[in-house]
């Protein structure tokens, strides 16, 4: 089966390609990438021709941080609907975090996600839990989870607060050359907080969460990673302090990377309109100074990755007050347009940087053969209209979750096609 993507503007940092190219896909691989194709030859060969005139053609996006909720919380999301939402957002590969029920803490649970993922729209890689049941008491069998197919390890949703136990986990992960995804939260210090500590929390009469909650654990985890030689990835960074700490670690040459999410570079706590739990996530929306620090870190490549922390909840759960509703918002269908609108169109990031942070760098962190559309590589591709302006409409989401603070926001960058292993998994008109 041959597919021809013609006249698109290709951005592929992995093969150092940028400009107007035609791409021929043969079965699941990129067969030919050329700036001056023999159009007749391409068109005669192709079973499917996609006219990408005026479009951006890039490697499929890779999300290191997704909560698919299956097993155990399928009323919020499941692997099938989460994958559909991912494809609609231009993602071709997503990583499933382990805070399910039961947690992804055994070989059987890792295999369960992998098997369910085989029928899904996109590539799904499970992240194994660090402790059994994510209870923070007993380590999982990290080697067995890795052999079963886990691509990394995390206690996401919480931190392993037993430092000695966490150091042992890091040592085990270092032995197999894999990566720990760190949720940086001092739970005792966070206490019953539901939003950023500051004037807005006081105005709304809600318990606050200080920046120190994140910064303390970020510093601890980096120190432990230095001692153990572990590859460390800081999840959903939100504070100026964690940016300062990450920059120091990189300057020292430590094997530490970091991600943030679109809500942390577009919204501050001052944007919270009232007691609206669609603005409740963990870590919380921070101050405008923190937002500025996150944007600066993205621009200067201190932050390596833009992830979503896609965290769907039911309508009933998110209709509760901020003090009672669960943390989390959805992001798979909004991350690309928000990033393109707020960072690329404003000149903060180049197109190349956006693709690096949303595709190539995540692939390199995981150590997987994705994030590049050079000849001979797997044909995971997103095709996007950068000039189409539209309103984000949560009622059109393919995710079960509609919990987003971005409903009604005007953005640019409409996903037209998502191709996974050479197969069209999302086409806007269909």
SEVO-118827 format. One record per residue (C-alpha): residue in three letters; x, y, z. Coordinates in nm, 2 decimals, decimal comma. Last residue first. Layout:
N
+-----+--------+--------+--------+
|   r |      X |      Y |      Z |
+-----+--------+--------+--------+
| ALA |      X |      Y |      Z |
...
+-----+--------+--------+--------+
//
This chain:
430
+-----+--------+--------+--------+
|   r |      X |      Y |      Z |
+-----+--------+--------+--------+
| UNK |  -1,42 |   1,17 |   0,85 |
| UNK |  -1,33 |   1,52 |   0,74 |
| UNK |  -1,06 |   1,54 |   1,00 |
| UNK |  -0,88 |   1,22 |   0,91 |
| UNK |  -0,75 |   1,02 |   1,20 |
| UNK |  -0,59 |   0,67 |   1,20 |
| UNK |  -0,45 |   0,69 |   0,84 |
| UNK |  -0,22 |   0,38 |   0,83 |
| UNK |   0,16 |   0,41 |   0,75 |
| UNK |   0,27 |   0,30 |   1,09 |
| UNK |   0,04 |   0,56 |   1,24 |
| UNK |  -0,09 |   0,85 |   1,02 |
| UNK |  -0,27 |   1,14 |   1,18 |
| UNK |  -0,45 |   1,37 |   0,93 |
| UNK |  -0,60 |   1,72 |   0,94 |
| UNK |  -0,49 |   1,85 |   1,28 |
| UNK |  -0,59 |   2,22 |   1,30 |
| UNK |  -0,33 |   2,47 |   1,41 |
| UNK |  -0,46 |   2,81 |   1,52 |
| UNK |  -0,65 |   2,88 |   1,84 |
| UNK |  -0,95 |   3,06 |   1,98 |
| UNK |  -1,05 |   2,95 |   2,34 |
| UNK |  -1,41 |   2,84 |   2,38 |
| UNK |  -1,33 |   2,55 |   2,61 |
| UNK |  -0,96 |   2,60 |   2,73 |
| UNK |  -1,01 |   2,53 |   3,10 |
| UNK |  -1,07 |   2,16 |   3,02 |
| UNK |  -1,27 |   1,88 |   3,18 |
| UNK |  -1,44 |   1,73 |   2,88 |
| UNK |  -1,33 |   1,37 |   2,94 |
| UNK |  -1,46 |   1,08 |   2,74 |
| UNK |  -1,20 |   1,17 |   2,48 |
| UNK |  -1,32 |   1,22 |   2,13 |
| UNK |  -1,37 |   1,59 |   2,20 |
| UNK |  -1,65 |   1,77 |   2,01 |
| UNK |  -1,83 |   1,89 |   2,32 |
| UNK |  -1,51 |   2,04 |   2,45 |
| UNK |  -1,51 |   2,29 |   2,17 |
| UNK |  -1,18 |   2,47 |   2,11 |
| UNK |  -1,26 |   2,76 |   1,88 |
| UNK |  -1,11 |   2,78 |   1,53 |
| UNK |  -0,84 |   2,94 |   1,33 |
| UNK |  -0,70 |   2,75 |   1,03 |
| UNK |  -0,36 |   2,88 |   0,93 |
| UNK |  -0,13 |   2,61 |   1,07 |
| UNK |  -0,32 |   2,33 |   0,89 |
| UNK |  -0,16 |   2,02 |   1,04 |
| UNK |  -0,04 |   1,68 |   0,90 |
| UNK |   0,09 |   1,44 |   1,17 |
| UNK |   0,31 |   1,15 |   1,07 |
| UNK |   0,42 |   0,81 |   1,21 |
| UNK |   0,57 |   0,63 |   0,90 |
| UNK |   0,83 |   0,42 |   1,07 |
| UNK |   1,18 |   0,51 |   0,94 |
| UNK |   1,34 |   0,40 |   0,62 |
| UNK |   1,36 |   0,75 |   0,48 |
| UNK |   1,35 |   1,01 |   0,75 |
| UNK |   1,02 |   1,07 |   0,94 |
| UNK |   1,16 |   1,10 |   1,29 |
| UNK |   1,00 |   1,09 |   1,63 |
| UNK |   1,00 |   0,71 |   1,66 |
| UNK |   1,25 |   0,44 |   1,71 |
| UNK |   1,23 |   0,43 |   2,09 |
| UNK |   1,48 |   0,53 |   2,36 |
| UNK |   1,22 |   0,68 |   2,59 |
| UNK |   1,41 |   1,00 |   2,63 |
| UNK |   1,50 |   1,00 |   2,26 |
| UNK |   1,13 |   0,96 |   2,16 |
| UNK |   1,02 |   1,24 |   2,39 |
| UNK |   1,30 |   1,46 |   2,24 |
| UNK |   1,19 |   1,40 |   1,88 |
| UNK |   0,81 |   1,44 |   1,92 |
| UNK |   0,66 |   1,73 |   2,12 |
| UNK |   0,97 |   1,91 |   2,23 |
| UNK |   1,16 |   1,86 |   1,91 |
| UNK |   0,86 |   1,94 |   1,70 |
| UNK |   0,80 |   2,27 |   1,89 |
| UNK |   1,17 |   2,36 |   1,86 |
| UNK |   1,17 |   2,31 |   1,49 |
| UNK |   0,86 |   2,52 |   1,45 |
| UNK |   1,05 |   2,80 |   1,63 |
| UNK |   0,96 |   2,89 |   1,98 |
| UNK |   0,88 |   3,23 |   2,13 |
| UNK |   0,79 |   3,38 |   1,80 |
| UNK |   0,43 |   3,45 |   1,89 |
| UNK |   0,29 |   3,22 |   1,63 |
| UNK |   0,52 |   2,94 |   1,77 |
| UNK |   0,45 |   2,98 |   2,15 |
| UNK |   0,09 |   3,06 |   2,21 |
| UNK |  -0,08 |   2,95 |   1,89 |
| UNK |   0,14 |   2,65 |   1,82 |
| UNK |   0,14 |   2,53 |   2,18 |
| UNK |  -0,23 |   2,58 |   2,21 |
| UNK |  -0,30 |   2,41 |   1,88 |
| UNK |  -0,08 |   2,11 |   1,97 |
| UNK |  -0,19 |   2,06 |   2,33 |
| UNK |  -0,57 |   2,08 |   2,27 |
| UNK |  -0,69 |   1,73 |   2,17 |
| UNK |  -0,46 |   1,54 |   2,41 |
| UNK |  -0,51 |   1,78 |   2,70 |
| UNK |  -0,77 |   1,67 |   2,96 |
| UNK |  -0,77 |   1,83 |   3,30 |
| UNK |  -0,67 |   1,70 |   3,65 |
| UNK |  -0,72 |   1,71 |   4,02 |
| UNK |  -1,03 |   1,56 |   4,17 |
| UNK |  -1,32 |   1,77 |   4,28 |
| UNK |  -1,38 |   1,85 |   4,65 |
| UNK |  -1,22 |   2,18 |   4,74 |
| UNK |  -1,25 |   2,31 |   4,38 |
| UNK |  -1,62 |   2,26 |   4,40 |
| UNK |  -1,79 |   1,96 |   4,23 |
| UNK |  -1,90 |   1,97 |   3,87 |
| UNK |  -1,57 |   1,80 |   3,78 |
| UNK |  -1,67 |   1,47 |   3,94 |
| UNK |  -2,02 |   1,48 |   3,78 |
| UNK |  -1,87 |   1,55 |   3,43 |
| UNK |  -1,64 |   1,24 |   3,47 |
| UNK |  -1,27 |   1,28 |   3,49 |
| UNK |  -0,99 |   1,29 |   3,22 |
| UNK |  -0,63 |   1,34 |   3,31 |
| UNK |  -0,41 |   1,42 |   3,01 |
| UNK |  -0,08 |   1,52 |   3,16 |
| UNK |  -0,02 |   1,69 |   2,83 |
| UNK |   0,35 |   1,68 |   2,75 |
| UNK |   0,58 |   1,95 |   2,62 |
| UNK |   0,94 |   1,83 |   2,64 |
| UNK |   1,30 |   1,94 |   2,68 |
| UNK |   1,27 |   2,22 |   2,93 |
| UNK |   1,60 |   2,40 |   2,96 |
| UNK |   1,57 |   2,45 |   2,59 |
| UNK |   1,62 |   2,83 |   2,61 |
| UNK |   1,27 |   2,90 |   2,47 |
| UNK |   1,11 |   2,64 |   2,69 |
| UNK |   1,29 |   2,76 |   3,00 |
| UNK |   1,18 |   3,12 |   2,93 |
| UNK |   0,82 |   3,01 |   2,89 |
| UNK |   0,84 |   2,82 |   3,22 |
| UNK |   1,00 |   3,13 |   3,40 |
| UNK |   0,73 |   3,36 |   3,26 |
| UNK |   0,45 |   3,12 |   3,39 |
| UNK |   0,62 |   3,12 |   3,73 |
| UNK |   0,62 |   3,50 |   3,74 |
| UNK |   0,25 |   3,50 |   3,64 |
| UNK |   0,18 |   3,28 |   3,95 |
| UNK |   0,10 |   2,91 |   3,94 |
| UNK |  -0,17 |   2,69 |   3,80 |
| UNK |  -0,17 |   2,38 |   4,03 |
| UNK |   0,06 |   2,08 |   4,03 |
| UNK |  -0,17 |   1,90 |   4,02 |
| UNK |  -0,48 |   2,03 |   3,84 |
| UNK |  -0,78 |   2,24 |   3,92 |
| UNK |  -0,89 |   2,49 |   3,66 |
| UNK |  -1,18 |   2,28 |   3,53 |
| UNK |  -1,26 |   2,28 |   3,91 |
| UNK |  -1,43 |   2,62 |   3,88 |
| UNK |  -1,47 |   2,80 |   4,21 |
| UNK |  -1,39 |   3,14 |   4,05 |
| UNK |  -1,26 |   3,27 |   3,72 |
| UNK |  -0,91 |   3,11 |   3,75 |
| UNK |  -0,70 |   3,33 |   3,53 |
| UNK |  -0,51 |   3,48 |   3,83 |
| UNK |  -0,38 |   3,13 |   3,91 |
| UNK |  -0,18 |   3,16 |   3,59 |
| UNK |  -0,26 |   3,02 |   3,24 |
| UNK |  -0,07 |   2,98 |   2,91 |
| UNK |   0,27 |   2,83 |   2,99 |
| UNK |   0,15 |   2,60 |   3,27 |
| UNK |  -0,17 |   2,50 |   3,09 |
| UNK |   0,03 |   2,38 |   2,79 |
| UNK |   0,23 |   2,12 |   2,99 |
| UNK |   0,58 |   2,11 |   3,12 |
| UNK |   0,86 |   1,86 |   3,08 |
| UNK |   1,20 |   1,80 |   3,21 |
| UNK |   1,53 |   1,62 |   3,14 |
| UNK |   1,81 |   1,50 |   3,37 |
| UNK |   2,12 |   1,31 |   3,28 |
| UNK |   2,35 |   1,54 |   3,47 |
| UNK |   2,59 |   1,76 |   3,28 |
| UNK |   2,65 |   2,01 |   3,57 |
| UNK |   2,48 |   2,28 |   3,36 |
| UNK |   2,19 |   2,05 |   3,31 |
| UNK |   2,15 |   2,01 |   3,69 |
| UNK |   2,17 |   2,39 |   3,74 |
| UNK |   1,91 |   2,45 |   3,48 |
| UNK |   1,68 |   2,19 |   3,64 |
| UNK |   1,71 |   2,36 |   3,98 |
| UNK |   1,63 |   2,71 |   3,84 |
| UNK |   1,34 |   2,57 |   3,64 |
| UNK |   1,21 |   2,39 |   3,96 |
| UNK |   1,23 |   2,72 |   4,14 |
| UNK |   1,04 |   2,91 |   3,87 |
| UNK |   0,75 |   2,67 |   3,92 |
| UNK |   0,52 |   2,44 |   3,70 |
| UNK |   0,71 |   2,13 |   3,59 |
| UNK |   0,47 |   1,86 |   3,47 |
| UNK |   0,71 |   1,56 |   3,50 |
| UNK |   1,08 |   1,57 |   3,58 |
| UNK |   1,27 |   1,31 |   3,38 |
| UNK |   1,56 |   1,13 |   3,55 |
| UNK |   1,81 |   0,89 |   3,39 |
| UNK |   1,97 |   0,72 |   3,69 |
| UNK |   2,34 |   0,75 |   3,78 |
| UNK |   2,27 |   0,67 |   4,14 |
| UNK |   2,43 |   0,97 |   4,31 |
| UNK |   2,33 |   1,22 |   4,05 |
| UNK |   1,98 |   1,08 |   4,03 |
| UNK |   1,95 |   1,11 |   4,41 |
| UNK |   2,05 |   1,47 |   4,39 |
| UNK |   1,80 |   1,53 |   4,11 |
| UNK |   1,53 |   1,36 |   4,30 |
| UNK |   1,59 |   1,57 |   4,61 |
| UNK |   1,59 |   1,90 |   4,42 |
| UNK |   1,27 |   1,82 |   4,24 |
| UNK |   1,12 |   1,70 |   4,57 |
| UNK |   1,19 |   2,04 |   4,74 |
| UNK |   1,09 |   2,25 |   4,44 |
| UNK |   0,74 |   2,10 |   4,40 |
| UNK |   0,60 |   2,15 |   4,74 |
| UNK |   0,82 |   2,46 |   4,78 |
| UNK |   0,60 |   2,63 |   4,52 |
| UNK |   0,33 |   2,65 |   4,78 |
| UNK |  -0,01 |   2,48 |   4,76 |
| UNK |  -0,30 |   2,68 |   4,89 |
| UNK |  -0,63 |   2,60 |   5,07 |
| UNK |  -0,93 |   2,78 |   4,93 |
| UNK |  -1,11 |   3,09 |   5,05 |
| UNK |  -1,15 |   3,22 |   4,69 |
| UNK |  -0,98 |   3,55 |   4,77 |
| UNK |  -0,71 |   3,38 |   4,97 |
| UNK |  -0,65 |   3,13 |   4,69 |
| UNK |  -0,62 |   3,43 |   4,45 |
| UNK |  -0,37 |   3,61 |   4,67 |
| UNK |  -0,13 |   3,33 |   4,70 |
| UNK |  -0,09 |   2,95 |   4,74 |
| UNK |  -0,16 |   2,78 |   4,42 |
| UNK |  -0,47 |   2,56 |   4,41 |
| UNK |  -0,62 |   2,26 |   4,60 |
| UNK |  -0,42 |   2,24 |   4,92 |
| UNK |  -0,51 |   1,98 |   5,18 |
| UNK |  -0,15 |   1,90 |   5,28 |
| UNK |   0,09 |   2,01 |   5,01 |
| UNK |   0,37 |   2,00 |   5,27 |
| UNK |   0,29 |   1,65 |   5,37 |
| UNK |   0,26 |   1,54 |   5,01 |
| UNK |   0,60 |   1,68 |   4,90 |
| UNK |   0,52 |   1,67 |   4,53 |
| UNK |   0,76 |   1,62 |   4,24 |
| UNK |   0,61 |   1,35 |   4,01 |
| UNK |   0,93 |   1,20 |   3,87 |
| UNK |   0,94 |   0,99 |   3,55 |
| UNK |   1,23 |   0,75 |   3,60 |
| UNK |   1,42 |   0,64 |   3,30 |
| UNK |   1,58 |   0,32 |   3,17 |
| UNK |   1,94 |   0,21 |   3,16 |
| UNK |   1,88 |  -0,14 |   3,30 |
| UNK |   2,11 |  -0,09 |   3,60 |
| UNK |   1,99 |   0,27 |   3,64 |
| UNK |   1,64 |   0,15 |   3,71 |
| UNK |   1,75 |  -0,07 |   4,00 |
| UNK |   1,96 |   0,21 |   4,15 |
| UNK |   1,67 |   0,45 |   4,11 |
| UNK |   1,45 |   0,21 |   4,29 |
| UNK |   1,70 |   0,19 |   4,58 |
| UNK |   1,71 |   0,57 |   4,60 |
| UNK |   1,33 |   0,57 |   4,62 |
| UNK |   1,33 |   0,33 |   4,91 |
| UNK |   1,59 |   0,54 |   5,09 |
| UNK |   1,39 |   0,86 |   5,02 |
| UNK |   1,06 |   0,72 |   5,15 |
| UNK |   0,83 |   0,99 |   5,00 |
| UNK |   0,77 |   0,81 |   4,67 |
| UNK |   0,59 |   1,10 |   4,50 |
| UNK |   0,22 |   1,11 |   4,40 |
| UNK |   0,00 |   1,10 |   4,10 |
| UNK |   0,28 |   0,96 |   3,91 |
| UNK |   0,48 |   0,69 |   4,09 |
| UNK |   0,69 |   0,64 |   3,78 |
| UNK |   0,89 |   0,39 |   3,59 |
| UNK |   1,00 |   0,37 |   3,22 |
| UNK |   0,94 |   0,18 |   2,90 |
| UNK |   0,74 |  -0,11 |   3,05 |
| UNK |   0,73 |  -0,41 |   2,82 |
| UNK |   0,73 |  -0,73 |   3,01 |
| UNK |   1,11 |  -0,73 |   3,04 |
| UNK |   1,09 |  -0,38 |   3,20 |
| UNK |   0,83 |  -0,50 |   3,45 |
| UNK |   1,05 |  -0,80 |   3,53 |
| UNK |   1,35 |  -0,58 |   3,59 |
| UNK |   1,15 |  -0,34 |   3,81 |
| UNK |   1,01 |  -0,60 |   4,04 |
| UNK |   0,79 |  -0,36 |   4,23 |
| UNK |   0,93 |  -0,18 |   4,54 |
| UNK |   0,75 |  -0,21 |   4,87 |
| UNK |   0,61 |   0,07 |   5,08 |
| UNK |   0,51 |   0,37 |   4,87 |
| UNK |   0,15 |   0,27 |   4,82 |
| UNK |   0,17 |   0,28 |   4,44 |
| UNK |   0,00 |  -0,06 |   4,45 |
| UNK |   0,34 |  -0,21 |   4,47 |
| UNK |   0,60 |   0,06 |   4,43 |
| UNK |   0,78 |   0,21 |   4,13 |
| UNK |   0,48 |   0,17 |   3,90 |
| UNK |   0,55 |   0,08 |   3,53 |
| UNK |   0,50 |   0,32 |   3,24 |
| UNK |   0,30 |   0,15 |   2,96 |
| UNK |   0,36 |   0,23 |   2,59 |
| UNK |   0,07 |   0,29 |   2,36 |
| UNK |   0,11 |   0,33 |   1,98 |
| UNK |  -0,20 |   0,49 |   1,83 |
| UNK |  -0,55 |   0,40 |   1,72 |
| UNK |  -0,59 |   0,11 |   1,96 |
| UNK |  -0,63 |  -0,26 |   1,90 |
| UNK |  -0,27 |  -0,34 |   1,99 |
| UNK |  -0,31 |  -0,11 |   2,29 |
| UNK |  -0,53 |  -0,36 |   2,47 |
| UNK |  -0,25 |  -0,61 |   2,45 |
| UNK |   0,02 |  -0,36 |   2,57 |
| UNK |  -0,21 |  -0,25 |   2,86 |
| UNK |  -0,27 |  -0,60 |   2,97 |
| UNK |   0,10 |  -0,70 |   2,93 |
| UNK |   0,19 |  -0,43 |   3,18 |
| UNK |  -0,08 |  -0,54 |   3,41 |
| UNK |   0,03 |  -0,91 |   3,39 |
| UNK |   0,40 |  -0,82 |   3,45 |
| UNK |   0,30 |  -0,64 |   3,77 |
| UNK |   0,28 |  -0,29 |   3,91 |
| UNK |   0,06 |  -0,11 |   3,66 |
| UNK |  -0,19 |  -0,01 |   3,94 |
| UNK |  -0,50 |  -0,21 |   3,99 |
| UNK |  -0,68 |   0,02 |   3,96 |
| UNK |  -0,49 |   0,27 |   3,75 |
| UNK |  -0,21 |   0,51 |   3,86 |
| UNK |   0,05 |   0,36 |   3,62 |
| UNK |   0,08 |   0,63 |   3,35 |
| UNK |   0,02 |   0,53 |   2,99 |
| UNK |   0,27 |   0,67 |   2,75 |
| UNK |   0,14 |   0,80 |   2,41 |
| UNK |   0,25 |   0,75 |   2,05 |
| UNK |   0,09 |   0,88 |   1,73 |
| UNK |  -0,03 |   1,22 |   1,86 |
| UNK |  -0,18 |   1,46 |   1,62 |
| UNK |  -0,46 |   1,57 |   1,85 |
| UNK |  -0,73 |   1,36 |   1,69 |
| UNK |  -0,50 |   1,06 |   1,72 |
| UNK |  -0,46 |   1,12 |   2,09 |
| UNK |  -0,84 |   1,15 |   2,14 |
| UNK |  -0,88 |   0,82 |   1,96 |
| UNK |  -0,61 |   0,67 |   2,18 |
| UNK |  -0,78 |   0,79 |   2,49 |
| UNK |  -1,11 |   0,65 |   2,37 |
| UNK |  -0,97 |   0,30 |   2,31 |
| UNK |  -0,75 |   0,29 |   2,62 |
| UNK |  -1,04 |   0,39 |   2,84 |
| UNK |  -1,16 |   0,71 |   2,99 |
| UNK |  -1,35 |   0,84 |   3,30 |
| UNK |  -1,60 |   0,56 |   3,32 |
| UNK |  -1,32 |   0,33 |   3,25 |
| UNK |  -1,17 |   0,39 |   3,59 |
| UNK |  -1,04 |   0,04 |   3,69 |
| UNK |  -0,81 |  -0,06 |   3,41 |
| UNK |  -0,79 |   0,17 |   3,22 |
| UNK |  -0,77 |   0,53 |   3,34 |
| UNK |  -0,58 |   0,64 |   3,02 |
| UNK |  -0,37 |   0,89 |   3,22 |
| UNK |  -0,12 |   1,03 |   2,97 |
| UNK |   0,24 |   1,17 |   3,02 |
| UNK |   0,52 |   1,10 |   2,77 |
| UNK |   0,31 |   1,23 |   2,48 |
| UNK |   0,47 |   1,17 |   2,14 |
| UNK |   0,36 |   1,37 |   1,83 |
| UNK |   0,37 |   1,22 |   1,49 |
| UNK |   0,66 |   1,34 |   1,29 |
| UNK |   0,58 |   1,66 |   1,10 |
| UNK |   0,40 |   1,78 |   0,79 |
| UNK |   0,28 |   2,14 |   0,81 |
| UNK |   0,01 |   2,23 |   0,56 |
| UNK |  -0,03 |   2,49 |   0,29 |
| UNK |  -0,05 |   2,22 |   0,02 |
| UNK |  -0,07 |   1,88 |   0,19 |
| UNK |  -0,26 |   1,71 |  -0,09 |
| UNK |  -0,29 |   1,35 |   0,03 |
| UNK |  -0,27 |   1,09 |  -0,24 |
| UNK |  -0,37 |   0,73 |  -0,17 |
| UNK |  -0,29 |   0,42 |  -0,38 |
| UNK |   0,03 |   0,59 |  -0,48 |
| UNK |   0,26 |   0,45 |  -0,76 |
| UNK |   0,11 |   0,66 |  -1,05 |
| UNK |   0,11 |   0,97 |  -0,83 |
| UNK |   0,47 |   0,94 |  -0,72 |
| UNK |   0,60 |   0,86 |  -1,08 |
| UNK |   0,39 |   1,14 |  -1,23 |
| UNK |   0,51 |   1,38 |  -0,96 |
| UNK |   0,88 |   1,31 |  -1,02 |
| UNK |   0,97 |   1,45 |  -0,69 |
| UNK |   1,17 |   1,77 |  -0,63 |
| UNK |   1,22 |   1,81 |  -0,25 |
| UNK |   1,23 |   1,44 |  -0,19 |
| UNK |   1,14 |   1,20 |   0,09 |
| UNK |   1,11 |   0,84 |  -0,01 |
| UNK |   1,00 |   0,51 |   0,14 |
| UNK |   0,87 |   0,62 |   0,49 |
| UNK |   0,77 |   0,29 |   0,64 |
| UNK |   0,45 |   0,11 |   0,74 |
| UNK |   0,34 |   0,00 |   0,39 |
| UNK |   0,53 |   0,22 |   0,15 |
| UNK |   0,50 |   0,59 |   0,23 |
| UNK |   0,60 |   0,85 |  -0,03 |
| UNK |   0,68 |   1,19 |   0,10 |
| UNK |   0,69 |   1,52 |  -0,10 |
| UNK |   0,90 |   1,80 |   0,03 |
| UNK |   0,88 |   2,17 |   0,09 |
| UNK |   1,12 |   2,28 |   0,37 |
| UNK |   1,28 |   2,14 |   0,68 |
| UNK |   1,49 |   1,83 |   0,72 |
| UNK |   1,75 |   1,77 |   0,98 |
| UNK |   1,66 |   1,40 |   0,98 |
| UNK |   1,55 |   1,40 |   1,35 |
| UNK |   1,46 |   1,77 |   1,32 |
| UNK |   1,17 |   1,69 |   1,09 |
| UNK |   0,96 |   1,98 |   0,97 |
| UNK |   0,80 |   1,92 |   0,63 |
| UNK |   0,61 |   2,19 |   0,45 |
| UNK |   0,36 |   1,99 |   0,24 |
| UNK |   0,34 |   1,97 |  -0,14 |
| UNK |   0,25 |   1,60 |  -0,16 |
| UNK |   0,19 |   1,32 |   0,08 |
| UNK |   0,18 |   1,00 |  -0,13 |
| UNK |   0,06 |   0,68 |   0,01 |
| UNK |   0,15 |   0,33 |  -0,11 |
| UNK |   0,00 |   0,00 |   0,00 |
+-----+--------+--------+--------+
//
